[in-house]
Amino acid sequence: MRLCARYRKLMAAGKPKVVAVTAIAREMAAFLWAIGQEVVAPTAKP
């Protein structure tokens, strides 16, 4: 919901659609990267 509100705010500010979409995509990618850094992959047992 936060990213949706951010997208709407960027569009209302007159930013080009490609700029707004890119900003949201970068934020989502950073969020997913941070999750990946926190999660510990389980080790395989032989």
MIDREN-537593 format. One record per atom (N, C-alpha, C, CB): x, y, z; residue in three letters; residue number from 1; atom name. Coordinates in steps of 0.2 Angstrom, whole numbers. Glycine has a CB too. Example, Ala and Ser with C-alpha at 12.3 -4.5 7.8 and 13.67 -1.06 7.14 Angstrom:
     u     v     w type seq atom
    66   -28    39  ALA   1    N
    62   -22    39  ALA   1   CA
    66   -16    39  ALA   1    C
    57   -22    45  ALA   1   CB
    64   -11    35  SER   2    N
    68    -5    36  SER   2   CA
    64     0    39  SER   2    C
    70    -3    29  SER   2   CB
END
This chain:
     u     v     w type seq atom
     4    -6     0  MET   1    N
     0     0     0  MET   1   CA
     4     6     0  MET   1    C
    -5     0     6  MET   1   CB
    10     6     3  ARG   2    N
    14    12     4  ARG   2   CA
    17    13    -3  ARG   2    C
    20    10     9  ARG   2   CB
    19     8    -7  LEU   3    N
    22    10   -14  LEU   3   CA
    17    12   -18  LEU   3    C
    25     3   -16  LEU   3   CB
    11    10   -17  CYS   4    N
     5    12   -22  CYS   4   CA
     4    20   -20  CYS   4    C
    -2     8   -20  CYS   4   CB
     4    22   -14  ALA   5    N
     3    29   -12  ALA   5   CA
     9    33   -15  ALA   5    C
     3    30    -4  ALA   5   CB
    15    30   -15  ARG   6    N
    21    34   -17  ARG   6   CA
    20    35   -25  ARG   6    C
    28    30   -16  ARG   6   CB
    18    29   -28  TYR   7    N
    17    30   -35  TYR   7   CA
    12    35   -37  TYR   7    C
    15    23   -38  TYR   7   CB
     7    35   -34  ARG   8    N
     2    41   -35  ARG   8   CA
     4    48   -33  ARG   8    C
    -5    39   -31  ARG   8   CB
     8    48   -28  LYS   9    N
    11    55   -26  LYS   9   CA
    16    57   -32  LYS   9    C
    15    54   -20  LYS   9   CB
    20    53   -34  LEU  10    N
    24    54   -40  LEU  10   CA
    21    56   -46  LEU  10    C
    29    48   -41  LEU  10   CB
    15    53   -48  MET  11    N
    12    54   -54  MET  11   CA
     8    61   -53  MET  11    C
     6    49   -55  MET  11   CB
     5    62   -47  ALA  12    N
     2    69   -45  ALA  12   CA
     7    74   -46  ALA  12    C
    -2    68   -39  ALA  12   CB
    13    73   -44  ALA  13    N
    18    78   -45  ALA  13   CA
    20    80   -52  ALA  13    C
    24    76   -40  ALA  13   CB
    18    76   -57  GLY  14    N
    19    77   -64  GLY  14   CA
    25    74   -66  GLY  14    C
    20    84   -65  GLY  14   CB
    28    69   -62  LYS  15    N
    33    65   -65  LYS  15   CA
    31    60   -71  LYS  15    C
    36    60   -59  LYS  15   CB
    36    59   -76  PRO  16    N
    34    55   -81  PRO  16   CA
    33    48   -78  PRO  16    C
    40    55   -86  PRO  16   CB
    28    44   -82  LYS  17    N
    26    37   -79  LYS  17   CA
    33    33   -78  LYS  17    C
    21    34   -84  LYS  17   CB
    37    33   -83  VAL  18    N
    43    29   -83  VAL  18   CA
    47    30   -77  VAL  18    C
    47    30   -90  VAL  18   CB
    48    37   -75  VAL  19    N
    52    39   -69  VAL  19   CA
    48    36   -63  VAL  19    C
    52    46   -69  VAL  19   CB
    42    37   -62  ALA  20    N
    38    34   -56  ALA  20   CA
    39    27   -56  ALA  20    C
    31    36   -57  ALA  20   CB
    38    23   -61  VAL  21    N
    38    16   -61  VAL  21   CA
    45    13   -60  VAL  21    C
    36    13   -68  VAL  21   CB
    50    17   -62  THR  22    N
    57    15   -61  THR  22   CA
    59    16   -53  THR  22    C
    62    19   -65  THR  22   CB
    56    21   -51  ALA  23    N
    58    23   -44  ALA  23   CA
    54    17   -39  ALA  23    C
    55    30   -42  ALA  23   CB
    48    15   -41  ILE  24    N
    45    10   -37  ILE  24   CA
    48     3   -38  ILE  24    C
    37    10   -39  ILE  24   CB
    51     2   -44  ALA  25    N
    54    -4   -45  ALA  25   CA
    61    -5   -41  ALA  25    C
    55    -5   -53  ALA  25   CB
    64     1   -41  ARG  26    N
    71     1   -38  ARG  26   CA
    69     0   -30  ARG  26    C
    74     7   -39  ARG  26   CB
    64     3   -28  GLU  27    N
    63     2   -20  GLU  27   CA
    61    -5   -19  GLU  27    C
    57     7   -18  GLU  27   CB
    57    -8   -23  MET  28    N
    55   -15   -22  MET  28   CA
    61   -20   -23  MET  28    C
    50   -17   -27  MET  28   CB
    65   -19   -27  ALA  29    N
    71   -23   -28  ALA  29   CA
    76   -22   -22  ALA  29    C
    75   -21   -34  ALA  29   CB
    76   -16   -19  ALA  30    N
    80   -15   -13  ALA  30   CA
    77   -19    -7  ALA  30    C
    81    -8   -12  ALA  30   CB
    71   -19    -7  PHE  31    N
    67   -22    -1  PHE  31   CA
    68   -30    -2  PHE  31    C
    60   -21    -2  PHE  31   CB
    68   -33    -8  LEU  32    N
    69   -40    -9  LEU  32   CA
    76   -42    -8  LEU  32    C
    67   -42   -16  LEU  32   CB
    81   -37   -10  TRP  33    N
    88   -39    -8  TRP  33   CA
    89   -39    -1  TRP  33    C
    92   -33   -12  TRP  33   CB
    86   -34     3  ALA  34    N
    87   -34    10  ALA  34   CA
    84   -40    13  ALA  34    C
    84   -28    13  ALA  34   CB
    79   -43    11  ILE  35    N
    76   -49    14  ILE  35   CA
    81   -55    12  ILE  35    C
    69   -50    11  ILE  35   CB
    83   -55     6  GLY  36    N
    88   -60     5  GLY  36   CA
    94   -60     9  GLY  36    C
    90   -59    -3  GLY  36   CB
    96   -54    11  GLN  37    N
   102   -54    16  GLN  37   CA
   101   -56    23  GLN  37    C
   105   -47    16  GLN  37   CB
    94   -56    25  GLU  38    N
    92   -58    32  GLU  38   CA
    91   -65    32  GLU  38    C
    86   -54    34  GLU  38   CB
    88   -68    27  VAL  39    N
    86   -75    27  VAL  39   CA
    93   -80    26  VAL  39    C
    81   -77    22  VAL  39   CB
    93   -84    31  VAL  40    N
    98   -89    30  VAL  40   CA
    96   -95    27  VAL  40    C
   101   -91    38  VAL  40   CB
    99   -97    22  ALA  41    N
    97  -103    18  ALA  41   CA
    99  -109    22  ALA  41    C
   101  -104    11  ALA  41   CB
    94  -114    22  PRO  42    N
    96  -120    26  PRO  42   CA
   101  -124    22  PRO  42    C
    89  -125    26  PRO  42   CB
   105  -128    26  THR  43    N
   111  -132    24  THR  43   CA
   108  -139    22  THR  43    C
   116  -132    29  THR  43   CB
   110  -141    17  ALA  44    N
   108  -148    14  ALA  44   CA
   112  -153    19  ALA  44    C
   110  -149     7  ALA  44   CB
   108  -158    21  LYS  45    N
   111  -164    25  LYS  45   CA
   112  -170    20  LYS  45    C
   106  -166    30  LYS  45   CB
   118  -172    21  PRO  46    N
   120  -178    16  PRO  46   CA
   116  -184    18  PRO  46    C
   127  -179    16  PRO  46   CB
END
